[in-house]
Amino acid sequence: MIDHYLWGACERVSPEAPVQVVNIDNESTLLGGAGNVINNLKALGANVDVIGIVGRCEISDELKGLLDDIEVDTKYMFIQQDR
């Protein structure tokens, strides 16, 4: 799971519905769900391996990159072509 955050400022309320219109200034992508737990374990000094199956897509590549950034072994993270 990946958390995608959008950062911006609200300058007005939409005339069509009572919702704020936000001008996006910045975006960030972080590990979410179990990935957040993995990140916390790594911060505490634990050795962590990831075991699981992901599909072949842009998001799974991004997930692997985020795990590689914090030096998590992803050799057991398998890619299933039709997933």
N, C-alpha and C positions, 0 to 999 in steps of 0.2 A: 504494500500500500504506500502511496506517495501522497503527501500533503502539498497542495499548490496554493500559495498565498498571493493575493493581489493587494497592493498597497496604493492608496490614493486619497484624494480629498473630495468631499461632497461639496458641490457648489450650488446645487439646487435640487428641488423635488420635481419629479416627472409630472407633467400635466395630465398624462393618461392614467396614472395610477399613483397611489400614495407611497411611492418608493423613491429613495434617494438616487440621484445620478452621480456616479463616481468617475472621476478622471484618474485613470490608472497611471501611477508614477513609477512603480517598481513591481517586480514579481520575484518570488523565491520558491524553491522546491526543496522540501525536506523529507526525510524518512518519516513515515507515519505508521500507525499500528504496531505490528511486531518489529518493524524496522526501527521505531523509536525506542523500543526496549533494547534492541541490539546496540543502538547508539549509546544508550545509558550504560549498558554493561561494558562496552569498550571504554567509556569515560572512567569507569571504576577500575580498569586494568584487566578485565577478563579477556581470555582468548575465545573468540566466537566463530563458529562455522554456521553457514546458512544451508538448510536442506529444504528443497521444494521444487516445484514445477512452475514455470512461467511460459507464456506464449511468446511467439516471435513478433515483437512490436516495438515501437519507439519507447513506450513506457517501461517495458522490461529492460531495455538497454539503459534507460535513465536510472532505473532501480539498481542495476548492476554497477553503474558508474558511481552512484552515491555510496554503495557498500564498499567499492574499491577505494573511494576517497578516505574512508575511515579504517582501511586495511582489514576488512573482513574477508575471510576465505570463502569464495563463491564456487568452488569446484563441484559442490553438490547441488548447485542451482541449475537444474536441467531445463532445456528449452524444448517444448513440444510444438511442432510446426502448426498443427491444426487447432491450437488452443486459443 
